[in-house]
Amino acid sequence: MQKKEDYIGSISEYIKRNLKKGYTKESLKWALVKQGHSRLEVDKAMAKVDSELANMAPILKTKPEITLEVIEPQGAIVKKKSLWAKLRGK
C-alpha cells in the first residue's frame, strides 16, 4: 500500500509543479491519462492537490474596508451643476 501512496504523491507533485507553470487542471489530467496513468489514480492525485492547496490558502478574517474621499484642489473655483442641468446636458 505504501508504494501506491508514493505513486499518487509523485503524480500530485507533478500536478502542483505544472499548475505553477500555468497549465490547467483539465489539461494535466488528460495528459497524465494519455501517458498511461489510470483515471482513478489521477483523480485521487487531483483531490490530494486540491486539499493541499486549500490548506495553504490564507484565511481572511475581516473584509477589507473601502473608503471614498473626494479631494478638491485648493484655491480652485468649482462650479457645480444642478441635477436638471446635468440631465439636459448643459
C-alpha positions as CSV (number, residue, x, y, z in Angstrom):
1,M,0.0,0.0,0.0
2,Q,2.9,2.3,0.7
3,K,4.0,2.1,-3.0
4,K,0.6,3.2,-4.2
5,E,0.6,6.3,-2.0
6,D,4.1,7.2,-3.1
7,Y,2.9,6.8,-6.7
8,I,-0.1,9.1,-6.1
9,G,2.2,11.5,-4.3
10,S,4.6,11.7,-7.2
11,I,1.6,12.4,-9.6
12,S,0.3,15.1,-7.2
13,E,3.8,16.8,-7.1
14,Y,3.9,16.7,-10.9
15,I,0.4,18.4,-11.0
16,K,1.5,21.1,-8.5
17,R,4.6,21.9,-10.4
18,N,2.8,22.3,-13.7
19,L,-0.1,24.3,-12.1
20,K,2.5,26.8,-11.0
21,K,3.7,26.9,-14.7
22,G,0.2,27.9,-15.8
23,Y,-1.3,24.6,-17.1
24,T,-5.0,23.9,-16.3
25,K,-6.1,21.0,-14.2
26,E,-8.1,19.6,-17.0
27,S,-5.1,19.6,-19.5
28,L,-2.9,18.0,-16.9
29,K,-5.5,15.3,-16.1
30,W,-5.8,14.3,-19.7
31,A,-2.1,14.5,-20.4
32,L,-1.5,12.1,-17.5
33,V,-4.2,9.7,-18.7
34,K,-2.6,9.7,-22.2
35,Q,0.8,8.9,-20.7
36,G,-0.7,5.7,-19.3
37,H,-1.8,6.6,-15.8
38,S,-5.2,5.4,-14.7
39,R,-8.0,7.9,-14.4
40,L,-8.8,6.8,-10.9
41,E,-5.2,7.4,-9.7
42,V,-5.1,10.8,-11.5
43,D,-8.4,11.8,-9.9
44,K,-7.0,10.8,-6.4
45,A,-3.9,12.9,-7.1
46,M,-6.1,15.8,-8.2
47,A,-8.1,15.5,-5.0
48,K,-4.9,15.4,-2.9
49,V,-3.6,18.5,-4.7
50,D,-6.9,20.4,-4.2
51,S,-6.9,19.7,-0.4
52,E,-3.2,20.6,-0.1
53,L,-3.7,23.9,-1.9
54,A,-6.8,24.7,0.1
55,N,-4.9,24.2,3.3
56,M,-2.1,26.6,2.1
57,A,-4.6,29.4,1.1
58,P,-4.7,32.3,3.6
59,I,-7.9,32.7,5.6
60,L,-9.4,36.2,5.5
61,K,-10.6,37.2,9.0
62,T,-12.1,40.5,8.1
63,K,-13.4,42.1,4.9
64,P,-11.4,45.0,3.5
65,E,-13.0,48.4,4.1
66,I,-13.3,50.6,1.1
67,T,-13.5,54.3,1.7
68,L,-14.0,57.2,-0.8
69,E,-12.6,60.6,-0.3
70,V,-13.1,63.5,-2.7
71,I,-10.2,65.9,-2.7
72,E,-10.8,69.3,-4.3
73,P,-7.9,71.5,-5.4
74,Q,-7.1,74.4,-3.1
75,G,-8.0,77.8,-4.4
76,A,-9.9,76.5,-7.4
77,I,-13.4,77.6,-8.2
78,V,-15.5,74.6,-8.6
79,K,-18.8,75.2,-10.4
80,K,-21.3,72.6,-9.7
81,K,-24.2,71.9,-12.0
82,S,-27.7,71.3,-10.8
83,L,-29.4,68.0,-11.4
84,W,-31.6,69.4,-14.1
85,A,-28.7,71.0,-15.9
86,K,-26.9,67.6,-15.8
87,L,-29.9,65.8,-17.2
88,R,-30.4,68.4,-20.0
89,G,-26.7,68.2,-20.9
90,K,-25.9,71.8,-20.3
